[in-house]
Amino acid sequence: MHTIDRLLSCLVLFLAIAAAPARAAETCPFISSQELARAMPAFKWSLISNQDGRGCIYQAGRGDTMMLTVFRNPDKDRARELYATFVKTLGERMKLSAVAGIGEEGQGGTSAAGAEPQEAAVVVLSGDYILQITVYPIGRRADDALLGPLTEASRIAIANVSKSSERFGTCEWLAAADADGFLDASTLTVQRTGAGSCMMFDREANTMTVAVIATSRDTAAGMMKRAGPCKHVAIPDLGGEAFGEHSCTKGNGNAVNIFVWKNGRQASILFAPVKPHPESGSVERLKAVAARVYGKL
């Protein structure tokens, strides 16, 4: 369970990075705007981002926010283990009850009166997939009047989780060979987390990720000059905007991150071991992986 907890923390941060900067998306692959309007007629949701095909973020007129996230897992056992972690985490914030007739198993609940922020959530297990939908209302209670429509939206979305952009086994940005010297090859998992993002991890939750976003040359160059808790090193052989970060005094001090830019896109290549690693304090070994990613931009 500790491995799942570490991976979940890393995944949440990674997906946030991979999805930035948020931009308007045309559709949500898991529920159409018409279906959502029928399920939750009291809200006029606007789609903000489809999270690279992994989930959807919505906002309503008063500032209400809804986050729909689909997690694909390598197998059903791993999915059930992660689902138990989700339920445990939600149960620490709200009283949960079983949701019948959705997926294999589901739980839903709302935060207590007076809790901040107010929150209503449904989490559902279905085969290799986990669906979680959370609403953060503004200026109103998260109560059963909200949980009912949210449950109906979950019922629709769970039928479409296979449309997730996540895949296991291959990814266009990373290959299993890239893990050599960083991760345990005998327990390696390669995960495509979206069209612009990949993650590899081993049993101990040591992780390597790639996240590709659209950004300008000026923005990429500006990142090189930002002050922060990490040591910076320029990497001119990967372009004038390329640099590495390591030996951070905040966050994961064992992590190494390389940023490269080409053709209007910036890639972050991150190695994040859970404890000190021979490659923790240097970008040299990770440069070879970054060079392969750079060539694909």
SEKOLKOL-729374 format. One record per residue (C-alpha): residue number from 1; residue in one letter; z, y negated, x negated. Coordinates in steps of 0.02 Angstrom, whole numbers, plus 32768, in hexadecimal, padded with zeros to 4 digits. Layout:
N
> resi; resn; c3; c2; c1
> NUM; A; Z; Y; X
...
***
This chain:
297
> resi; resn; c3; c2; c1
> 1; M; 8000; 8000; 8000
> 2; H; 8022; 7F8A; 7F6E
> 3; T; 7F6E; 7FA2; 7F34
> 4; I; 7F2E; 7F76; 7FE2
> 5; D; 7F9D; 7EDB; 7FE7
> 6; R; 7F5A; 7EA0; 7F3E
> 7; L; 7EA6; 7EC0; 7F70
> 8; L; 7EBE; 7E68; 8016
> 9; S; 7F03; 7DCD; 7FC0
> 10; C; 7E72; 7DCC; 7F46
> 11; L; 7DF2; 7DEB; 7FCF
> 12; V; 7E2F; 7D5C; 803D
> 13; L; 7E24; 7CE2; 7FAB
> 14; F; 7D7B; 7D26; 7F73
> 15; L; 7D2D; 7D1A; 801F
> 16; A; 7D69; 7C68; 8030
> 17; I; 7D16; 7C3C; 7F8B
> 18; A; 7C77; 7C9A; 7FB4
> 19; A; 7C64; 7C41; 805A
> 20; A; 7C7A; 7B91; 8015
> 21; P; 7C3B; 7B13; 8033
> 22; A; 7C3F; 7B39; 80EE
> 23; R; 7BA1; 7B07; 8148
> 24; A; 7B5D; 7B18; 81F7
> 25; A; 7B1E; 7BC6; 821D
> 26; E; 7A9B; 7BF3; 829E
> 27; T; 7AEC; 7C8D; 82EA
> 28; C; 7B82; 7CFF; 82E0
> 29; P; 7B48; 7DB4; 82CC
> 30; F; 7BDE; 7DFA; 832A
> 31; I; 7BDF; 7D95; 83CC
> 32; S; 7B5D; 7D20; 8414
> 33; S; 7B86; 7C70; 844E
> 34; Q; 7B64; 7CA6; 8502
> 35; E; 7BD7; 7D3D; 84F5
> 36; L; 7C60; 7CD3; 84A7
> 37; A; 7C51; 7C4F; 8530
> 38; R; 7C63; 7CD5; 85B6
> 39; A; 7CF8; 7D26; 855F
> 40; M; 7D53; 7C81; 853C
> 41; P; 7D14; 7C01; 85BC
> 42; A; 7DA6; 7B8A; 85A0
> 43; F; 7D69; 7B68; 84EE
> 44; K; 7CC7; 7B17; 84B7
> 45; W; 7CB5; 7B67; 840D
> 46; S; 7C3D; 7B28; 8387
> 47; L; 7C0C; 7B9F; 82FC
> 48; I; 7C36; 7B54; 8251
> 49; S; 7C0E; 7BE5; 81DC
> 50; N; 7BDC; 7C9C; 81E6
> 51; Q; 7C33; 7CBE; 8140
> 52; D; 7B9A; 7D0B; 80ED
> 53; G; 7B8F; 7D8D; 8177
> 54; R; 7C44; 7DC9; 816D
> 55; G; 7C93; 7D63; 81F8
> 56; C; 7C88; 7CC1; 825B
> 57; I; 7CED; 7C20; 825D
> 58; Y; 7CEE; 7BB4; 82F9
> 59; Q; 7D37; 7B0E; 832A
> 60; A; 7D52; 7AC1; 83D6
> 61; G; 7D5B; 7A0C; 840B
> 62; R; 7E16; 79F2; 83F8
> 63; G; 7E1A; 7A3F; 834C
> 64; D; 7E3E; 7AF1; 8384
> 65; T; 7E03; 7B6F; 8302
> 66; M; 7DCE; 7C24; 8317
> 67; M; 7DB0; 7C9C; 8287
> 68; L; 7D54; 7D40; 82A5
> 69; T; 7D54; 7DB2; 820D
> 70; V; 7D0C; 7E60; 81F4
> 71; F; 7D4B; 7ECD; 8165
> 72; R; 7CE5; 7F65; 8136
> 73; N; 7D3C; 7FEF; 80D3
> 74; P; 7CFC; 807D; 8065
> 75; D; 7D3C; 8101; 80E0
> 76; K; 7DA5; 8118; 817C
> 77; D; 7E45; 8140; 811D
> 78; R; 7E3A; 809E; 80BA
> 79; A; 7E14; 8040; 815B
> 80; R; 7EAE; 8087; 81B1
> 81; E; 7F1B; 805B; 811C
> 82; L; 7EDB; 7FA8; 811A
> 83; Y; 7EEC; 7F9C; 81D7
> 84; A; 7FA4; 7FCC; 81C7
> 85; T; 7FB9; 7F40; 8148
> 86; F; 7F68; 7EC3; 81BF
> 87; V; 7FD9; 7EF9; 824E
> 88; K; 8074; 7EEE; 81E0
> 89; T; 8044; 7E3E; 81A5
> 90; L; 801F; 7E01; 8256
> 91; G; 80BF; 7E51; 8296
> 92; E; 8123; 7DE4; 8221
> 93; R; 80DF; 7D49; 827A
> 94; M; 80D8; 7D82; 832F
> 95; K; 8106; 7E0A; 83AA
> 96; L; 8075; 7E84; 83BA
> 97; S; 8044; 7EFB; 8444
> 98; A; 7FBD; 7F80; 8451
> 99; V; 7F10; 7F4B; 848C
> 100; A; 7EC1; 7FD6; 84F2
> 101; G; 7E0B; 8003; 84FC
> 102; I; 7DCF; 7FAC; 845E
> 103; G; 7D9D; 8013; 83C7
> 104; E; 7E0D; 80A1; 838F
> 105; E; 7EA9; 8037; 838C
> 106; G; 7ED4; 7F81; 83A4
> 107; Q; 7F66; 7F08; 83A3
> 108; G; 7F73; 7E57; 83E6
> 109; G; 7FF6; 7DD1; 83F6
> 110; T; 8026; 7D1A; 83F5
> 111; S; 80A0; 7CB5; 838F
> 112; A; 8148; 7C82; 83D8
> 113; A; 8160; 7BDE; 8433
> 114; G; 8186; 7B57; 83B4
> 115; A; 8137; 7BB4; 8323
> 116; E; 80BF; 7B53; 82B6
> 117; P; 8030; 7B6D; 82B0
> 118; Q; 8015; 7BB8; 835C
> 119; E; 7FAD; 7C55; 834C
> 120; A; 7F61; 7CDD; 83B8
> 121; A; 7F14; 7D75; 8364
> 122; V; 7EC3; 7E1D; 8386
> 123; V; 7EA4; 7EA0; 82FF
> 124; V; 7E3D; 7F3C; 8324
> 125; L; 7E15; 7FDB; 82C2
> 126; S; 7D6E; 8032; 82DE
> 127; G; 7D34; 80B6; 8262
> 128; D; 7D1A; 8065; 81B8
> 129; Y; 7D2D; 7FB6; 8201
> 130; I; 7DBA; 7F3F; 822B
> 131; L; 7D9E; 7EA8; 829C
> 132; Q; 7E1A; 7E1A; 82A2
> 133; I; 7E06; 7D80; 8311
> 134; T; 7E86; 7CF4; 8307
> 135; V; 7E90; 7C52; 8368
> 136; Y; 7EF6; 7BBC; 8330
> 137; P; 7F04; 7B49; 83C8
> 138; I; 7F2F; 7A91; 83B8
> 139; G; 7FA4; 7A3D; 8435
> 140; R; 7FC2; 7AD9; 849C
> 141; R; 8022; 7B7C; 8498
> 142; A; 7FD3; 7C1B; 845B
> 143; D; 8001; 7C86; 84F1
> 144; D; 7FBF; 7D13; 855C
> 145; A; 7F43; 7C9D; 85AF
> 146; L; 7EF0; 7C8F; 8504
> 147; L; 7F0D; 7D43; 84CD
> 148; G; 7EB0; 7D8B; 8563
> 149; P; 7E0A; 7D33; 8541
> 150; L; 7E20; 7D52; 8486
> 151; T; 7E31; 7E0C; 84AB
> 152; E; 7D91; 7E08; 8510
> 153; A; 7D35; 7DB5; 847F
> 154; S; 7D79; 7E3E; 840D
> 155; R; 7D36; 7EC2; 8484
> 156; I; 7C86; 7E7A; 8470
> 157; A; 7C90; 7E5E; 83B4
> 158; I; 7CD1; 7F0B; 8386
> 159; A; 7C30; 7F57; 83CA
> 160; N; 7BCC; 7EF4; 8348
> 161; V; 7C33; 7F09; 82A9
> 162; S; 7BAA; 7F74; 825A
> 163; K; 7B44; 7ED3; 824B
> 164; S; 7BB9; 7E9B; 81C0
> 165; S; 7B63; 7E6F; 811B
> 166; E; 7BE6; 7ED6; 80BD
> 167; R; 7BAB; 7F77; 806A
> 168; F; 7BF4; 7FF2; 7FEE
> 169; G; 7BA5; 8045; 7F57
> 170; T; 7B25; 7FC2; 7F24
> 171; C; 7B16; 7F06; 7F15
> 172; E; 7A8A; 7E96; 7ED9
> 173; W; 7AFD; 7E2E; 7E69
> 174; L; 7B69; 7EB3; 7E14
> 175; A; 7B4E; 7F66; 7DDB
> 176; A; 7BCE; 7FEB; 7DB0
> 177; A; 7B9C; 7FDA; 7CF8
> 178; D; 7BDD; 7F26; 7CFB
> 179; A; 7C8D; 7F6B; 7D0F
> 180; D; 7C8A; 7FBE; 7C64
> 181; G; 7D1D; 7F81; 7BFF
> 182; F; 7D6B; 7F29; 7C94
> 183; L; 7D8D; 7FA6; 7D20
> 184; D; 7DB6; 805F; 7D2C
> 185; A; 7D0D; 80B2; 7D46
> 186; S; 7D5A; 8150; 7D90
> 187; T; 7DA5; 80F1; 7E25
> 188; L; 7D22; 8067; 7E34
> 189; T; 7CE7; 8022; 7EDB
> 190; V; 7C4E; 7FB0; 7EE6
> 191; Q; 7C4B; 7F43; 7F81
> 192; R; 7BC4; 7ECD; 7FBF
> 193; T; 7C2A; 7E4B; 801D
> 194; G; 7B95; 7DE0; 8050
> 195; A; 7AE7; 7DA8; 801E
> 196; G; 7B34; 7D37; 7F9B
> 197; S; 7BCE; 7D98; 7F68
> 198; C; 7C06; 7E3D; 7F1C
> 199; M; 7CAA; 7E8B; 7EEA
> 200; M; 7CDB; 7F20; 7E7F
> 201; F; 7D8C; 7F64; 7E73
> 202; D; 7DEA; 7FFC; 7E35
> 203; R; 7E83; 805B; 7E72
> 204; E; 7EFA; 7FE0; 7E20
> 205; A; 7EA2; 7F4E; 7E79
> 206; N; 7E59; 7F06; 7DD9
> 207; T; 7DC6; 7EA3; 7E1C
> 208; M; 7D1E; 7E59; 7DE8
> 209; T; 7CC1; 7DE7; 7E60
> 210; V; 7C23; 7D7F; 7E6B
> 211; A; 7C12; 7CF1; 7EE8
> 212; V; 7B71; 7C8C; 7EF5
> 213; I; 7B68; 7BE5; 7F51
> 214; A; 7AE8; 7B5B; 7F64
> 215; T; 7B1A; 7ABE; 7F07
> 216; S; 7ACF; 7A30; 7EA3
> 217; R; 7AC3; 7A23; 7DE7
> 218; D; 7B34; 798A; 7DEA
> 219; T; 7BBA; 79E7; 7E4A
> 220; A; 7BB1; 7A7A; 7DD3
> 221; A; 7BBB; 7A07; 7D3C
> 222; G; 7C4E; 79AB; 7D89
> 223; M; 7CB0; 7A4D; 7D97
> 224; M; 7CA9; 7A5E; 7CDA
> 225; K; 7D0A; 79BC; 7CC7
> 226; R; 7D90; 79D8; 7D49
> 227; A; 7E44; 79DD; 7D10
> 228; G; 7EA2; 7A79; 7D3B
> 229; P; 7F1D; 7AFF; 7D03
> 230; C; 7E9A; 7B66; 7CA5
> 231; K; 7E4C; 7B5B; 7BF8
> 232; H; 7D93; 7B2B; 7BFF
> 233; V; 7D0A; 7B60; 7B89
> 234; A; 7C52; 7B2D; 7B92
> 235; I; 7BD0; 7BB9; 7B8F
> 236; P; 7B2E; 7B5D; 7B5E
> 237; D; 7AC7; 7BFC; 7B49
> 238; L; 7AD6; 7C15; 7C07
> 239; G; 7AA0; 7B63; 7C2F
> 240; G; 7AE7; 7AB5; 7C1D
> 241; E; 7B52; 7ACB; 7CBA
> 242; A; 7B9F; 7B72; 7C85
> 243; F; 7C56; 7B7E; 7C57
> 244; G; 7CE7; 7BF7; 7C5A
> 245; E; 7D9C; 7BEB; 7C8E
> 246; H; 7E2A; 7C57; 7C4D
> 247; S; 7EE4; 7C58; 7C22
> 248; C; 7F13; 7BFC; 7CC2
> 249; T; 7FC7; 7BC3; 7CD3
> 250; K; 7FBD; 7BD0; 7D92
> 251; G; 7F7C; 7C5E; 7DFD
> 252; N; 7F46; 7CFC; 7DA2
> 253; G; 7F5D; 7CD1; 7CEC
> 254; N; 7F03; 7D71; 7CBA
> 255; A; 7E62; 7D40; 7D13
> 256; V; 7DC1; 7D07; 7CBF
> 257; N; 7D3D; 7CA7; 7D21
> 258; I; 7C8E; 7C71; 7CEB
> 259; F; 7C22; 7BF5; 7D4C
> 260; V; 7B65; 7BEC; 7D36
> 261; W; 7AE3; 7B81; 7D90
> 262; K; 7A27; 7B91; 7DA7
> 263; N; 79A6; 7B66; 7E2C
> 264; G; 7A21; 7B0D; 7E9D
> 265; R; 7AA0; 7B9A; 7E9F
> 266; Q; 7B44; 7BB4; 7E45
> 267; A; 7B8F; 7C5F; 7E24
> 268; S; 7C44; 7C83; 7DFE
> 269; I; 7C63; 7D24; 7D9C
> 270; L; 7D1C; 7D50; 7DA3
> 271; F; 7D80; 7DD9; 7D4F
> 272; A; 7E31; 7DE4; 7D97
> 273; P; 7E9F; 7E6E; 7D51
> 274; V; 7F4A; 7E89; 7DA0
> 275; K; 7FA2; 7E87; 7CF7
> 276; P; 7F77; 7E4E; 7C45
> 277; H; 7ED2; 7E9A; 7C0A
> 278; P; 7E78; 7E97; 7B62
> 279; E; 7DF4; 7E25; 7BB2
> 280; S; 7E71; 7DAE; 7C05
> 281; G; 7E6E; 7D22; 7B85
> 282; S; 7DB5; 7D14; 7B5D
> 283; V; 7D0E; 7CFC; 7BB3
> 284; E; 7CAB; 7D57; 7B2C
> 285; R; 7CA0; 7E04; 7B7D
> 286; L; 7C84; 7DBE; 7C2C
> 287; K; 7BF2; 7D54; 7BEB
> 288; A; 7B83; 7DEF; 7BEB
> 289; V; 7BA2; 7E09; 7CA5
> 290; A; 7B8A; 7D4F; 7CC6
> 291; A; 7AE4; 7D52; 7C69
> 292; R; 7AA2; 7DDA; 7CDC
> 293; V; 7AD8; 7D78; 7D76
> 294; Y; 7A8C; 7CD9; 7D2D
> 295; G; 79E6; 7D33; 7D1A
> 296; K; 79E5; 7D5A; 7DD5
> 297; L; 7A04; 7CA7; 7E11
***
